[in-house]
Amino acid sequence: MKGSSKKQVIGRAHHCHGVGSEEVWELEKIVLVGTPNVGKSVIFNILTGRYVTVSNYPGTTVDISTGKTMIEGKEFGVIDTPGMYSLLSPITEEEEISRKILLEEKPDIVVHIVDAKNLERMLPLTLQLIEAGMNVILVLNLMDEAQRYGVSVNVEELSRILGIPVIDTIAIEGKNIDKLKRAIINYKKAKSKVLVRQEEEIEKAINEIIALLGCSRTEAILALIASDQFAKNESLKEIVNKLSLKHNIPLNYLILSSYYEVASEITEKVVRKTKVKKETFGEKLSNLTMNPITGLPIFLLVLYGFYLFVGVFGAQTLVDFIEGTIFEEHINPHVNQLFKALIPWPILQDLFVHKYGIITLGIRYAVAIILPIVGTFFLAFSILEDSGYLPRLAMLVDRVFKKIGLNGRAVIPIVLGFGCDTMATIVTRTLETKRERIIATFQLALAIPCSAQLGVIFALLANNPRALALWLMVDVLVLLFIGWLTAKVIPGERPQFFMEIPPLRVPKFSNVLIKTWARMEWYFKEVLPIFIIASILIWIGKITGIFDMVVNLISYPVTWIGLPKETAVALLFGFFRRDYGAAGLYDLAQAGILNGVPLLVSAIVLTLFVPCIGQFSVMWKERGAKVAMAIFAFNIIFAFSIGALVGFLLTTLGVSL
């Protein structure tokens, strides 16, 4: 009875870890925890080097980074959990997974990494981890920043109070990582220590639940905070209801407040603050990036740099060389001849080569057109990420994003969407509420072109600055209007926003390289197969006549809004990959079929048209079939409606492009 009740409290899952990560989970495990932007990934990379696997945690779509490390001849598995603020009251799906790992995987060592200058705000999680009986090592990272702000911590006294090893580090410089490794290898489990005592009535309820369910103190507190989620026991509900009637304040607030009170008391004993020295250039620049008056011009400057690197160097210079020189002049002619010699049947030749072949279309698009653009985007994004600029951008846009039902945290998936909407849709799970996740998913599917599509559209409209400006204006207006509309239509509370602001630093080359490589590896594993599948589907569609039938169907609304019939092929390609569609428009423009107002209208329609098959499948998986199909249907109608409206207005006003 007790055993089964205990399982109700935690809700254990059956594990079947992804290929390449099984060995990590079988080793003694080091789990890294902490809030975002405290240097957790830096320490993970130092410990694991390049021996890293990223895979979904079982039963979820949340990616977990795992790796191995060798300390004094002993091998450990290292698990980097998604950012979390509380063990007892997680907000996002990712925090839920972090808690699941901590409570179910029984890690041998838990390394809690915090920002040393914000110790009071982060210490409650440390107290919760200690109370849960875990072998905790507290890492006070960013000590250089703490010192710059006049904050000093008595590490020895903090260690004595908590009863755990405390290490001060500057991870980005590798300082004291050797101390951390020694603390891991020499860890001796201390006696269970309860540092936070609740008020008398709550303590009594906790003890009653422990006796009732045969569970731990942490599990008993979880049952009090979220009884419906963690147990269906009638006796438990009676305890919770009885306790709730005695308090006007919600139980979770009362319980969590106790940890913050103790954290404040401990901080007063170990932290000393001195007069801050003169503000450094980095601190001045940091403030400028978050000030609306100066932050916007800085953002536009960053955006322009992005455009030059990704849109010009990646989408034009690299694409021209790889696609034009390497593929068109060397690879395609040779593979066409090779498959003609090997396969006598033209219908099978078309599967691999010629116009829609796996090699000449799928791999060529993936490697020659998309890879240079995505690669340069990932590199530029990693530089921004490692510099600490993205959290500042989140602070800058928070007020605007709240108008469209989101908050500053959504800047991460939105910016990532300009790299790959499929990956960005996955990242929406970091948002706090279901409402925010739906709105962000909708925005990504409708008005955020991926870097590959964006690069080709820039190339498509580069010779017509007026058309490019109009396209950009329409896309931004759609983004703001639809965001505002969905925020009004979809019920829910206004999103809250809080985020740790890391120091603004010169990006470290090794960190940028590791992050870029991890994303490129993801691209090849997850996206490249989609290109190949798309080529196969196009081939099947051609030989069965389905392709031509769908093209004919799409051609009706295409011609109704004044576009040439051939545009229908590009729109269909856009479903397989958005950049396929953009490349199709580019070919039509080069052939002289598309120009002037129709060229602009076609670019607008393609941008707002249905998400690619990869993004659609992720939407289906993340948000459910109903939401995915609703977005899909809306995009089709909305894209043609806006295209028709823009075409009508420009023609009526006599605007020439």
N, C-alpha and C positions, 0 to 999 in steps of 0.2 A: 504493500500500500504506500509506504513512504517513498519507495524508489520510484514508483510510477508518478506520484505527485511531484516529486522533484523534477522529473523530466518535463512535466507541464510548465514548471516555472521557467526553464531555460528554452525548451523546445529544440532539442538537439537534432542535427541533420546528419544524414548518411553521406559520407564523403567519398568522392571519386575524383581526385585532382587531375588537372590537365597533363597531357603528355609533356615530359621535360621537367615537370616540377614535383613528381612523386617522391623522388629521392630526398628533396629538401624537407618534405613533411615527415619523413621517417627519421631524419637526424634529430639531435637535440636542437630545439628551436630558440632562436633569438627573435623576438618580435619588437619592431620599432613603432612607437606610438607618439602622437603629439599633434598639435594644431597645425594647419597649413602655414607655410612660410617661416618655419623656425629652423630650417636646415636639415630636416629629416632625410630628404633624398640625398643630400650631400654625404651624410654619414653612411647611408645605405650603399652608395656608390664606392666610398672608400673601403668599406668592409668587404664588399662582394667583387669589386673590380668589374670585369666585363662578363662575368659568369652569371648572367641574369636571365630569368624567364618571366614573361608577363602573360598571365592566363586568367580566365574567369574563375572566380571563387565558386565552388560547386553549388548548383541550384540558383545562381544569380548571373547577372550580366556585368558585375563589378570586377574590374581588372585588379589583380593583386600582383605586385612585383616580388619575386622570390629569387634567392641566390644562395651561394655557399661561401663560407669564409673559413680560413684555417688560422687558428690561434694556438701558438705553442704546440704545434703538431696535432691538435684536435680539430676535427671538422664540425662545423655547425651549419644548420640551415638558417637563413636570414629572411625574414618576412617584413616587407614594408607596407604597413596598413594605410588606408586612406585617412586623411586628417580627421581628428575627432576632438571634441571639447569636453565631453562628459561620458563616463562609463554608464551612468545611471539614466541619463536623459538625452539619448542621441536624437538629432534632428533630421539629418538626411539619410538616404538609403546607404550611402557609403559609411556613415558613422555606425549604422546598424551592423554592417558587415565587420567593421573593426571590432565592435563589441562581441560579435559572434566568435571571431577568431580568438579573442582574449579569454572568453568564458568556455569555449568548447574545445579549442585546440590544445589547451593546457601547456602554454609555452614554458620553457625552462628558465628563460630570462626575458624580462620586459624592460626595454630601454625607453624611458620616457624623456623625450627631448623637448626642452622649453627655451623660450627667449628669456635670457637672464634678466633683462631690464623690465620684463613684465611678469616677474615671478608670482606675485600675489594673485594675478588673474589665472595663472596656469597651474598653480599648486593644488587646487581642489581635485583635479584629475589624478595627481600623484597620490593624494590621500585616499581616493577611491580605489586605486590599484593596490595600494598597501593593504587596505581593509579587505580586499578580495583575496588576500593571502598569496599574492603573486610575488615572485622574486624580482623586485624592482631596482633598477639603477636609474638615478636621476641625472640627466645631462643638462648642465646650464650652458647652452650654446650662445653664440653671438656676444661673448664676453667683451670683445673689443668695442662693440656698440654700447654695451652697458657702461663701460668705463668712460666712453665719450659723453654719455649722458649723466655722468657723475654718480653712477650706481655701483656700489661694491657689495659683494655677498660674502658672508663668513661661511665658507664651504664646510669647514670642519664642524661648526656648530649646527648647521642645517642637517648634516649627516647624522650627528648625534641625536637630534630631536626626532628625525624621521626613522632612524634605525636602519638606514640603507646607505649604500655607497652613493656619493654625490661627486660628479666630475665636472669641472669647468672647462669648456672647450671653445676654440675658434675653428670650427669644422672646415671652413673653406680654405684655411691655411694648414689644416692637418694637426693643429696644436692640441696636445693631450689625448689624441686618439689612442696612443700607446697605453695611457692610463685606463682608458675605457676598456681596451682589450684585456688588460690585467685584471680589472674588476670583474669582467665576464668570466675569465678562466678560473679566478680564485673565489668566485661567489660562494658564500656560505649562508644558507637560508636562516634568517633570524626568526625568532618566535613571532607568532601571529600578533599583530599590534593594532589595536583600535584607537585611532587618534581623534576620531570625531564621535562624540556621544550626543545622541538626539535628546530631546526633552523627555521627561519621565513617561508620559502616556505613549509616545511613539516607541520608546525603547521597550516598553511592556508589550506592545503590539508586535514588534520585531521578534522578541523572544517567543511569543505565542506562535508565530508563523514558523519559526525554526523548529519548534516542538511538533507542530502540526504536519509539516511537509518533510522534515528531516533534511533541510537544505542549509546552505551557508548563510551568513549574515547578509552578504551582498545580494543573494537571491531573494532573501526575505524583504530587503528594501525595495528591490525591483518589483516584487509582488505588491508592495504597498503603493508604489508610484504608478504602476500600470497593471492593476489586478486583472482587468479584462484581457490584456494581451498575454500575460504570463501564467495565468492559471484559471481554471473553470471550477475551482473548489468552492462549494457553498459556504463552508466554515470560514474560508479565507474572506469571502465577500462580506460575511457578517462582521469579521474583525475590522475590515476596511471601512464599512459603513458606520460602524459604531465609533470608530476613531474620527471619521470625517464629520460626524454630527457635533463633535466637541470642539471643532475648529472652524472659524469663518474663512480662514486662508487655506488654499489648496495644499494638500499634503506634500506634493512634489516640491512646491516652493519652500515650505517649511524645512523639509529634509535637505534639499540642495543648499539652502541658505546656511545651514550649519557648517558645511564644508568650506564655504567662503569666509565664514567668521573665523574658523580655526586657521585657515590659510592666512588671513589678515594678521592674526596674533603671531603666527610663526614668522611672517615677513617682517614684522616690527622688531623681532629679536635678532634677525640675521642680516637685514638689509640696511645699508647706510647710504644716504644721498648727500652729495656735496654740491657746491655751487658749480653749475654747468659752465664750461669754458666757452669761449667765443664760438658762435655758430660756424660750422665748416661749410665749404663750398657744396659738398654733397648734401648737407642738410638744407641749405638754401635752395638748391635745385629740387630736392624732394618736395619742399613746400610749394615751390612754383608749379610743379606738375599737378598738384591737387587743388590749386587755386583756380576757380573757373575763368578768371580773367587771363591768367598766363598759361593755365593748363591746356586750354583749347588750341592756341597757336602751337604749343609744344606737341600736342597730339597730331595736329595737321602736318607738322614737320616730320614726325615719326612716320605718319601715313605716307607722306611723299617719299621718304627714304625706302619704305616698304615697296612702293610702286616702282621706284627705280631699280631696286634689287630683284624683286619678284616679277613685276610686269614688264620691265625692259630687259634686264640681263637674263632672267630665267625664261620668260615667255617669248622673248624675241631672239636674243643672241644665242642662247644654248639650244632652244628649239630649232632654230634655223640650221644650226650646225649638225645636231644629232639627227633631226628628221630629214632635213634637206640633203645633207652631205652623206652621212653614214647610212641611213636607211634607203632613201630614194636612189642614190647613186650606186651604192654597193650591196647592201643586204637584200633589198627587195628583188632586183633583177636576178641575183644568183639563186635565191630560194624559189622564185617563179620557175626558172629553168630546171632546178633540181627536182621539184615536185612534178613537173611535166614529164621528166624522164623516169621518175619512180612510179608515178600513178597514171595509168593510161586513161582513166575516166575523169572527164572534166568536172562532173558533179562532185567527186571526192577531192579534186584539186582545189575547188572553190572553198572547201572547208578550211584549208590551211593557207592558201595564197589567193592572189588576185584581189578583187575590190573589197570583199568582206571577210577575208581569211583570218584565221587565228594569228598567224605570224604577221601578215602584211597590214592587217587592220588592228586586231586586238593588242598584240604585243607592241606593234609600232606606236599606237596611240599611248599605251601605258608607259613605255620606256622613252619614246622620242618626244612626245608632246606633253604628257602629264607629269612624268617623273622630274624633268628639270624645273617645272613650276612648283610642284609640291615640295621638291627637295630644297629649293631656295627659300620657300615659305617656312618650312620646318626649321631651317638654319636661322632665319631671321627671327622667328618666334622664340626659338631657344635662347637667342641672345637677349631678347626683351625679357623673357622669363627669368633668366639668371641674373639680369641686372636689377630685378626688383621693381620694374616699371609697371607691370600688369596690375598688382594690387592698388597702385596709385591711380591707374586709369579707372579701375573699378570705383574708387572713391569719387573720381571726377564725374563719372557718368551716372552715379547712383540716383541723383535727383531726376534726371531725364528718364532713366529706365523705370523709375517708380510710376511715371505717367503711363507707361505701356505694360503695367502689371508685373514688372520684374524688379530686380534691385541690382546693385553694383556687382554682386557675385556672378551675375549672368554674363558679364563682359567676357569671361573666360570661354564658355561655349560659343558665344557670338563671334569673338575674334577667331577662335579655332575654326569656325564655320567657313571663314575666308580661306582656310587651308583645305579642309575636307569636311563637308556637312555630315557625312556618315559618322566620323569620329566625334564631331561636335555634338551630334544627337545623343551619343552614348554619354558624353560628359554632362549633359543636362541633368543626370541623376544626382549631381552635387547640389542642385538647387533644393531649397527647403521644403516647398509644398508641391503637391500634385498640380495645382493650378499654375504655378510658375513653370513647371516642367512641360506642361501642355503648351503654354504660350510660347516658350522658347523654342520648342520643337516646331510649332507652327511657323514662327518667324524664320527659322533655319530652312524650312521646306519651301517657303514662299519667296523671301526677298534677300537671302544671303547667298550670293554666288560663290562657289568654291574657287580656290586659287587658280585651278586649271581653266575653269570656265571664264573666270574674271580675266585671266591673262589673254585668252583667245578673243574675248569681247573687246578688250583694250586694243589688241592688234587689229581687230575688225573695224573699230571706229577711230583708230589712231589718226587717220588722214582727214578726219572730219571732227574737229574740236567741238563744234556746236552740237553735233549729234551725241558725242560722248558726254557733254555737260547735261543735255536733256535726259539721256539714259540714266545718269547718276541721280539727277533731281527726281525723276519718277520713282526710282528704286527707293530712295531715302524717304520720300513722301508716303509711299506704300508701307514701308517698314514702320513709320511713326503712326500712320492712320490705322492700319490693321492692328498694331499693338495696342493703341488706345481703345479701339473698338472691342477687341477680345478681353481687355481688362475690364470693360464695362459689362460685357455679356457673361463671361465666366465668373460664377460666384466665388467668393473667398475673401479672406482678410488681406490687407495690404502687406506685402512682404517686408520683413525686418532685415536689417543688414548690419553685420559686424565682420571685420576681417583684420587679421594681424598684418601690420605693415613692416616688411623686412627692410633692412638697410639698402639704400641705393648704392650699388657697387659696380665696378668695372667687371663685366662678365669674365669668368674663368674659362679659358679655352677648353680644358678637359671636360668641364661640366657641360658646356655647349655641345661638344662633340658627342658625349654619351647620350644626351637628350635627343639630339638630332638623329643619331644612329638608331636609338630605340624606336623613334617614330618612323624612320625609313624602313626598319625591319617590320613594323606593323603594316606599313603600306604594301610591302611585297607579299606578306602573309595573307592579309585580309582583302586588299583591293585588287591586286594583280589578277587573282583568280576570277574576279567579277568581270574583268575585261575579256578574259578567255571565254567565260560562260556567255557573255553578251555576244561575242562573235559566233559562237555555236548556235545561239538562239536566233540570231539574224540569218544564219545559213539555213536553219530549219524553216524559218519563216519564209525565206525566198523559195526553197524547193517545194514547200507545201502550198504556197500562195497566200499564206496568212499575212506575211509581211506586206504584200501589195494591197491586200484587203484593208488592213489597218491604215496604211498610208492613204488609200482612197477615202476612208472614213474621216481621217484628220483633215484631208484636203478641203472638205466642205467649209468648216469654219475658217480655214486658212485663206481661201479665196474670198469668203464673205468680208473679211476685214482688209482686203486689197493686197494680199501677198501672193507671190507666184506659187503655183501648185507644188513645185519642187521643195518648198520650205517644209512641207509635211514630213518629208524624209528626215530632215534635220531634227524636227520635234520628236519624232519617234526614236531617233538615235539618242536624244536627250534623256529618254527614260532609262536606257541602258547605262548611260553615263552622261551627266550634264555637259561635260566637256566634249563628248562625241557630237552632241547637238551643235555646240558652238563651233567646233571644227567643220561641221557640215555647212553652217552658214558662211564660214570663212571661204570654203570651196566655192559656194554659190556667188559670193561677192567677187572672188578672183575670176570667175567665169563671166562676170558682168550681168548675171541674172538678178542680183540684188544690189540696189543702190538708193541713195536719197532717203526719203521718208520711209519706204518699205523696209529698208535696211535697219533703220532705227526701231521701227515697230516690231520687226522679227526678233531683234535683240531683246526688247522689252518682254515680248511674249515668252521667249525661251527662258529668260531669267525667272519669270513668275510661274512657269509651267510646272508640271508634276516633278517631284523629286526623283532622283535616279533610283534604279532598282536596289542598289546597296543601301541608300538612305531609307528607302521605303521599307525594306525588310527590317532594318533596325528600329524604325518607328513602330512597326507592327509588334516587334518583340518588346520594346520598352514601354509603349503607350497603349498597346492593345489594338485589335483589329478595327474596332469601331472608330477610334480616333484617327487611325492611319487612313482608313477609307474616306472618312469625312474630309480630312485635309486634302487627300488626293483629288476628290471630286470638286472641292471648292477651288483648288488651284487651276483646274482646267477651265472652269467657267470664268473665274476672275482674270486669268491671264488673257484670254481672248477678249473679254470686256474692256480691260484697260488698253489693250492693243488697239481695239477698234476706236476707243475714245481718243487716244493720242493721235491716231491717224486722221480721224475726222477733224479734230481741232487744228492740226497743222495744215491740212489741206484747205479747210475753210478760211483760215487766217492767211493763207498764201505763203507759208513759211517754206523756204527751199533749203535743202541740206546738201 
